[in-house]
Amino acid sequence: MESLNKITISAGALRHNFAVCRHHAGDAGILAMVKADAYGHGMIECAGIFVEEGAVALGVAEVVEGIKLRKAGFTVPVFILAGIINQTSQAAVENNLTPVVVDNSALGELNKYARRAGKEIDIHVKLDAGMGRQGTLPEGIVALVKEIDAYPCLNTKGVLAHFPMADDRQSSNSDDVLETFSSTARLIEKEIPHHCMYHIANSGGLFYVRGAQFDMVRPGISLYGCYPDGETGRQAATKNLLKPAMCFTTSVIQVRNVDKGVGVGYGHSFFTGRPTTVAVIPVGYEDGYLRKLSNTAQVLINGHRAPVIGRISMNLTLIDATDVGPVNVGDQVVLLGPQGSEEITADEIAGWMDTINYEVLCLFGHMNDRVFID
């Protein structure tokens, strides 16, 4: 028996979004980010689609994610982008994952397990070009690359960095970070005899930072149909529009008619201001529909917007369905996605939740049953 709450993922939208990223990437290879269960969309399924469309590599945060991809049969390079530590080195080597190192702390273990396996390991080095989160600063990067290459079983294959503010097109920060990355790349090329692969562009870098493609790009949120700067990016786009891949639907489980002046839900945070038709849906904060949305969010019923009223419970949410026509038990309710001529976007929900579209997609996708269409 399926849950009434369902996340629907459009494979067609994912393919379309990959093509849009391909257009922006030019000749650069595409490393498709599928960490966090593909931002709630399903890591294995999405990875399969992106590889079919031409992704040269896949990106995850943790080794355990990479192992799942290998067990699913993926043979393309899988980058562990949150870094490798001694405790995860053996698994990374045994599963032919591509370690991204942030310093020299795990090099000895990586070399040890590579030697035992009789193989050489390609390493990518994370440069802190201005992100201020992980990595080695520019003044130490050449020494780190030389240290890696001194190990008999380790090869420096690439250098990467990350934009901290690529979603803010008004800021000059990305230009500064790009210049730091470019100048450091030139220094590495001068000091190190072999060629490295360079990559820095996330979705924001790919869409908004001129000259950030280098050898490879790493789109994430854009693959799933959202812009890194949210609704601002969607409104500014004039062609090659991204298509949201995720929809969240449920069904009405009760319809109640209540009088004016009735308090509804926990704490009676809402009182009806008129005779009201209340539709009850089996969605709550257990399903990622946070209490923050109480008395704020809207849903779609019969192709029309209807407001959430009262406090959202663990498993139940109340909707004022007075103005959306006849409503019956079993009618579809859309929490995220289109219905008729209306649409509720992840960006809109993010505004109601005081967060970003990334979090909305991860919450909904992680906490509800998924089905792929197209």
URWOSUL-V290208 format. One record per residue. RES is the residue in one letter. PHI is phi as a letter, one per 20 degrees, with the letter a starting at -180 (none if undefined). OMEGA is omega in whole degrees, 0 to 359 (none if undefined). NEAR is the number of other ideal C-beta (glycine too) atoms within 10 Angstrom. Layout:
res: (RES,RES)
phi: (PHI,PHI)
omega: (OMEGA,OMEGA)
near: (NEAR,NEAR)
This chain:
res: (M,E,S,L,N,K,I,T,I,S,A,G,A,L,R,H,N,F,A,V,C,R,H,H,A,G,D,A,G,I,L,A,M,V,K,A,D,A,Y,G,H,G,M,I,E,C,A,G,I,F,V,E,E,G,A,V,A,L,G,V,A,E,V,V,E,G,I,K,L,R,K,A,G,F,T,V,P,V,F,I,L,A,G,I,I,N,Q,T,S,Q,A,A,V,E,N,N,L,T,P,V,V,V,D,N,S,A,L,G,E,L,N,K,Y,A,R,R,A,G,K,E,I,D,I,H,V,K,L,D,A,G,M,G,R,Q,G,T,L,P,E,G,I,V,A,L,V,K,E,I,D,A,Y,P,C,L,N,T,K,G,V,L,A,H,F,P,M,A,D,D,R,Q,S,S,N,S,D,D,V,L,E,T,F,S,S,T,A,R,L,I,E,K,E,I,P,H,H,C,M,Y,H,I,A,N,S,G,G,L,F,Y,V,R,G,A,Q,F,D,M,V,R,P,G,I,S,L,Y,G,C,Y,P,D,G,E,T,G,R,Q,A,A,T,K,N,L,L,K,P,A,M,C,F,T,T,S,V,I,Q,V,R,N,V,D,K,G,V,G,V,G,Y,G,H,S,F,F,T,G,R,P,T,T,V,A,V,I,P,V,G,Y,E,D,G,Y,L,R,K,L,S,N,T,A,Q,V,L,I,N,G,H,R,A,P,V,I,G,R,I,S,M,N,L,T,L,I,D,A,T,D,V,G,P,V,N,V,G,D,Q,V,V,L,L,G,P,Q,G,S,E,E,I,T,A,D,E,I,A,G,W,M,D,T,I,N,Y,E,V,L,C,L,F,G,H,M,N,D,R,V,F,I,D)
phi: (none,e,f,f,e,c,e,d,d,e,f,f,f,f,f,f,f,f,f,f,f,g,f,f,f,m,e,f,f,d,e,e,f,c,f,l,l,l,l,n,e,o,f,f,f,f,g,f,f,f,f,g,e,o,f,e,a,c,c,c,e,d,f,g,f,f,f,f,f,f,f,e,o,f,d,f,g,c,e,e,e,e,o,d,c,g,f,d,f,f,f,f,f,f,d,l,e,e,f,d,d,d,a,e,f,d,f,f,f,g,f,f,f,f,f,f,e,m,c,d,d,e,d,d,d,e,e,e,e,q,f,m,c,c,o,d,f,g,f,d,f,f,f,f,f,f,f,f,f,f,f,f,d,c,c,f,e,a,c,c,b,b,e,e,c,f,e,d,f,e,e,e,g,f,f,f,f,f,f,f,f,f,f,f,f,f,f,f,f,f,e,d,f,d,f,d,e,d,b,b,e,e,f,f,f,f,e,c,d,f,n,e,f,l,e,b,c,c,f,c,g,f,f,d,n,d,e,f,d,m,f,g,f,f,f,e,f,d,b,l,f,f,d,g,e,d,c,c,c,b,c,f,d,b,c,c,d,c,f,f,n,e,f,c,m,g,m,l,f,c,d,f,e,a,g,c,e,d,d,d,c,e,c,b,f,f,e,n,e,f,g,g,e,g,l,c,f,c,c,d,c,l,m,c,f,c,e,f,c,m,e,f,e,f,c,c,c,d,c,e,d,f,d,d,n,g,c,c,g,n,f,f,c,d,e,b,p,e,b,m,e,d,b,d,e,f,f,f,f,f,f,f,e,l,b,c,g,g,f,g,f,f,f,f,f,f,d,b,f,d,b,e,c,m)
omega: (181,174,174,180,187,170,178,180,180,176,178,178,179,179,178,183,176,179,177,178,177,179,182,186,183,182,182,173,180,168,183,179,179,177,179,181,181,178,179,185,181,189,186,181,181,178,178,179,184,178,176,181,174,176,181,181,176,181,175,180,190,179,182,176,179,179,178,178,179,180,178,174,181,182,179,177,177,184,176,195,178,175,181,173,184,185,181,185,183,180,179,180,184,182,176,176,181,182,168,182,181,177,185,191,183,187,181,180,178,180,180,183,175,179,179,182,180,182,171,185,174,183,168,185,179,177,171,182,179,178,178,183,179,172,178,181,184,184,180,190,180,179,180,178,179,179,178,184,177,176,186,185,181,176,174,183,184,176,182,174,185,176,177,188,183,178,178,185,179,183,175,184,184,176,179,180,179,179,177,180,182,181,177,177,179,179,179,180,180,188,186,188,183,183,174,171,181,178,183,192,164,180,179,178,180,186,194,185,182,176,184,186,183,184,184,177,187,180,176,187,181,178,185,170,178,178,183,176,171,185,177,180,179,180,183,183,182,178,183,183,173,180,176,184,187,169,179,182,174,180,174,178,173,173,183,174,183,183,172,175,181,174,183,174,179,175,182,180,178,173,180,179,181,169,194,170,182,174,180,178,186,182,178,185,172,183,180,179,196,177,177,182,181,178,185,188,173,174,178,173,182,178,181,178,177,186,168,179,180,183,177,180,179,186,185,175,181,182,172,184,186,189,185,177,180,180,183,174,181,179,179,174,179,176,177,178,184,168,187,180,181,176,171,186,175,178,179,178,178,177,178,182,182,180,182,183,178,184,179,182,179,180,184,183,181,195,181,177,181,172,179,176,182,none)
near: (3,7,12,17,24,16,27,17,23,20,16,13,21,28,17,19,27,23,12,21,26,16,10,20,17,9,6,20,18,23,26,26,27,31,19,19,19,29,26,25,27,22,20,15,18,26,23,18,25,27,18,11,18,12,25,15,19,26,25,25,17,16,23,11,22,27,18,19,22,14,10,12,8,18,9,15,19,26,24,25,22,18,19,25,14,13,10,22,23,17,16,25,23,15,16,15,23,23,26,22,24,19,15,14,12,20,21,13,18,24,21,16,18,24,16,12,14,7,12,14,23,14,26,23,24,24,26,19,27,22,16,9,10,16,25,21,13,18,9,15,24,16,12,23,20,13,15,22,15,10,19,10,17,22,16,22,18,21,29,25,28,24,26,18,17,25,22,16,16,6,12,9,14,24,13,13,24,23,13,18,24,16,12,21,19,10,14,21,14,9,12,17,7,10,11,19,15,22,26,30,30,24,27,25,28,26,26,21,20,9,11,25,20,22,17,21,25,24,29,23,25,22,29,28,24,30,23,25,22,20,16,14,22,17,11,12,13,6,6,13,12,22,15,21,31,25,22,27,21,22,18,20,15,12,16,13,9,15,9,10,10,15,13,20,19,14,10,11,14,20,13,19,10,10,12,21,19,21,26,17,25,18,30,19,18,14,23,23,30,19,13,14,21,23,14,15,23,19,27,22,24,17,13,16,14,21,16,24,24,23,20,26,17,11,14,18,27,25,25,21,26,17,13,19,12,9,19,9,11,9,18,14,26,20,26,23,20,14,19,11,7,15,14,21,19,26,20,17,26,19,17,17,20,10,14,18,27,19,18,27,29,17,20,25,23,15,15,21,11,17,11,17,11,13)
